[in-house]
Amino acid sequence: MTRAGRWVVAAAALTLPLWIPSAYHLHVAIMAGIFGVLALSLNLLLGYTGQLSLGHAAFFGIGAYTSALLTVKLEWSFWPALAAAIVLAGAAGWFVGRLSLKLRGAYFVLVTISFAGVISLVSVNWIELTNGPLGLPGVPAPGLGPWSLRGKTAYYYLVLAAVGLSYLVCRRLVRSRVGRAFVALRENEALAESIGVDVTHYLVLAAVVSAAMAGLGGSLYAHYTRFVSPEVFLFTYTVTMVIMVVAGGKGTLAGPLVGAVLFTALPEALRAATSWQWQMLAYGVLLVLLVFFMPRGIVPQITASLSGRARSDPASRVRRP
Amino acid sequence: MLAVSDLAVRFGGVTALEGVSFGVKPGSITSVIGPNGAGKTTAFNAITGYLRPTGGRVTYEGVALAGLRPSAIARRGIVRTFQKTSVFPALTVEDNVLTGLHLRGTAGVLAVLAGRRRLVAEEWTLVADAAAIIDFVGLAHRRRDAASALPYGEQRLVELAVALAARPRVLLLDEPGAGMTGVEKTVVSGLIRKVRERGVTVLLVEHDMRMVMGISDTVIVLNGGRVIAEGSPAEIQTHPDVIRAYLGASHGSV
């Protein structure tokens, strides 16, 4: 994106509560922001190290539960609970990363799915701690000094700050030696090792940062909906994140954000436009069309056609398995 | 000096290497030749940590390498290339080499996240280093092209550039001339000589005898997983065991 384009997007995001038509639309924007954090987090693994985590909802859920439990049961205030959610989710990411040290591709996917399955079962069955399927109501709204961030406008800015922070973390990482090591793992692991990239170290690192970021998203979600139940571990959340990253453009910085906004807004728009029977069908058709016409994702496709390199760059069209 | 002693690799019942011993003198170009299946690439894999040897030792300057990860061996200055072309396909030539400079960078994750100013300076140094290496292999005009978009011969040069970026003290090249045209092979031979002039020890697996005999100081011949001869190119060319291994017992069947 050009510098001017970036400023327009930033200005639009910053002034959004001023011109958005209703509180409902603001709600959609907040959800898009939370999913933006999650999509950025998944993209770090999927887009850069090339490893698909299909248990990403686990890190999201761990963040949500940590924050909720600490504030509800131990009456911590929001900020330390948020920090704990990030740390604990990051620790879970470290665990999964270590667990799958030598596992790649389908096996990495299986480990992440299993991990999410186990965590989800714990949340349902450890009733003394989590209240089981009934969930934890009464998660407090966050405050900032004397102000409460209970209102949607205030919460929007909190989420926007989190998106900004996550974006900055991703951007700094991928544009550095660390990010090059991530990509080396994705592109050619044997070659990466031969030039001294300790591949497993960087995979664990990516998993930790990615999980911590998902934990941030989980905490924000818990304090926004004010209620946490085992539903946060639903596979649907993971699938939604994957759709956002792949459709937006994996391995790009802006892609996950574009995907998050689009695929948060789309179901809402479809809900307004059609009956529920048609809603999922239309969603599916649109998704298929998008993948068909923009197989590399929205952002890479647009960047390529803008710079006119789509034809002269066969490499970017050839996808490796 | 890189020393291989009594190296053995067995895959189940198949013996790929048995009692292989040789030394690579610092600053030399040493070639390993032998018929297909002789164990050349297996030896490379065992030396560089891609394969755990069944027995024997590999030491570099007296330190044992067996059991170390390939990245740890690379950190000790022993860098290899692959028989099959091996680049980072979606990245540009420049990014390939920048990735190869991994060991030369120092940026850790915390410094990166904190956005330390010195990292900007480091990035610029790395970019300049990358440009110098790309120039060295003669791919300056390809700097911004994706590696996978390059013709085969140039991809092999990218591979060499990536390996050089890791600043090897011993460079192991697995068939750098395979599939190249005569002209390209001459270029590669010239580059290998220049690399050696910079003080890098080169260990080479190669099938092209003209190339091997032209640039090697020492030639090691493997056959059936064993060293059958070792010596200067002239000695090897007239060594009866080598002739037998390559041409069969009755000479004239080329």
Chai-1 contact restraints between the chains, C-beta under 6 A:
chainA,res_idxA,chainB,res_idxB,connection_type,confidence,min_distance_angstrom,max_distance_angstrom,comment,restraint_id
A,R172,B,V112,contact,1.0,0.0,6.0,A-B,restraint_1
A,R172,B,L113,contact,1.0,0.0,6.0,A-B,restraint_2
A,R172,B,G115,contact,1.0,0.0,6.0,A-B,restraint_3
A,S176,B,A107,contact,1.0,0.0,6.0,A-B,restraint_4
A,S176,B,V112,contact,1.0,0.0,6.0,A-B,restraint_5
A,R177,B,G105,contact,1.0,0.0,6.0,A-B,restraint_6
A,R177,B,A107,contact,1.0,0.0,6.0,A-B,restraint_7
A,V178,B,V109,contact,1.0,0.0,6.0,A-B,restraint_8
A,V178,B,V112,contact,1.0,0.0,6.0,A-B,restraint_9
A,R180,B,T99,contact,1.0,0.0,6.0,A-B,restraint_10
A,A184,B,T99,contact,1.0,0.0,6.0,A-B,restraint_11
A,E187,B,F88,contact,1.0,0.0,6.0,A-B,restraint_12
A,N188,B,F88,contact,1.0,0.0,6.0,A-B,restraint_13
A,L191,B,S86,contact,1.0,0.0,6.0,A-B,restraint_14
A,E193,B,P70,contact,1.0,0.0,6.0,A-B,restraint_15
A,E193,B,S71,contact,1.0,0.0,6.0,A-B,restraint_16
A,S194,B,P70,contact,1.0,0.0,6.0,A-B,restraint_17
A,S194,B,R80,contact,1.0,0.0,6.0,A-B,restraint_18
A,I195,B,A74,contact,1.0,0.0,6.0,A-B,restraint_19
A,I195,B,G100,contact,1.0,0.0,6.0,A-B,restraint_20
A,I195,B,H102,contact,1.0,0.0,6.0,A-B,restraint_21
A,I195,B,A166,contact,1.0,0.0,6.0,A-B,restraint_22
A,G196,B,S71,contact,1.0,0.0,6.0,A-B,restraint_23
A,G196,B,A74,contact,1.0,0.0,6.0,A-B,restraint_24
A,G196,B,R75,contact,1.0,0.0,6.0,A-B,restraint_25
A,G196,B,H102,contact,1.0,0.0,6.0,A-B,restraint_26
A,G196,B,L103,contact,1.0,0.0,6.0,A-B,restraint_27
A,G196,B,A166,contact,1.0,0.0,6.0,A-B,restraint_28
A,V197,B,S71,contact,1.0,0.0,6.0,A-B,restraint_29
A,V197,B,H102,contact,1.0,0.0,6.0,A-B,restraint_30
A,D198,B,S71,contact,1.0,0.0,6.0,A-B,restraint_31
A,L205,B,V109,contact,1.0,0.0,6.0,A-B,restraint_32
A,P314,B,A149,contact,1.0,0.0,6.0,A-B,restraint_33
A,A315,B,A90,contact,1.0,0.0,6.0,A-B,restraint_34
A,A315,B,A146,contact,1.0,0.0,6.0,A-B,restraint_35
A,A315,B,S148,contact,1.0,0.0,6.0,A-B,restraint_36
A,A315,B,A149,contact,1.0,0.0,6.0,A-B,restraint_37
